[in-house]
């Protein structure tokens, strides 16, 4: 099983191809804003992206590149700061805001019954008619990494889209998490 740790930083993971623009010792060096990445099509079974995608310049190009280097049914794990939290707007290097709906434009629908807002969103996609499609296996807010606040994750994730729309400006989660399955037909 081939795995990629994109934008690894100091988090050099055993069993992964660790990739970053800087040499952290034990990683491949490549500017991940430069395309294509140094991998063949359909290379990876898993891609791990922890707090890297929000730093990049072009979300669509990056998502399309991750799709290209992923095998069919590969898993992509994404952690990113929620755009209303100080973890996002307090860091001047952050360029792409992440919400609970960030991957909606690339969501593979299949025969799934859509909620009312998903039907509307389907007709207003901004994925530039790209090929990249993902089944969203999981998407959730992470309230905090402090044990005292972790219990709130359950409440925020009962209906995360509604929480984001109406309450996230009052009590902002720290991060969003996605687990995606790459769909290649």
PyMOL commands that set and color helices and strands:
alter all, ss='L'
color gray80, all
select helices_A, chain A and resi 53-55+59-69+86-89+104-106+116-122+147-150+152-156+160-166
alter helices_A, ss='H'
color red, helices_A
select strands_A, chain A and resi 3-6+17-20+28-29+44-50+70-81+134-142+175-182
alter strands_A, ss='S'
color yellow, strands_A
deselect
rebuild
show_as cartoon
